[in-house]
């Protein structure tokens, strides 16, 4: 299946004006799919809060958030990335990664904070997340 990201990106930027330099430096677009499960990835977990952030000029900015569906998925998060051509050049290959921080929260599970995820132009990145249940400190 071929994804046509150019058709999904239209209209005004959802980013605040202070991200104009970031958008200009990352003109490509990639997507992120987050799949959240528990019990050794046996069961999807719904209603998990998923937050995507970036670090710019030493500050952490939350730029996207959503809640997983009944399949434990947040799908088609379109994010700025370096152009695909930068990945093909030996001079820019090590500098062409665009990294975001993904955090997941659910009251019944241990939270995961600022897990780094690399997004590349015209590629869907799938992030599987396995949650561990919270324990109350007693053994049974």
Buried (B, 14 or more C-beta within 10 A) or exposed (E): EEEEBEEEEEEEEEBEEEBEEBEEEBEBBBBBBBBBBBEEBEEBBBEBBBBBBBEBEEEEBEBBBBEBBEEBBBBEBBBBBBBBEBBEEEEEEEEBBBEBBBBBBBEEBEBBEEEEBBBBBBBBBEBEBBBEEEEEEEEE
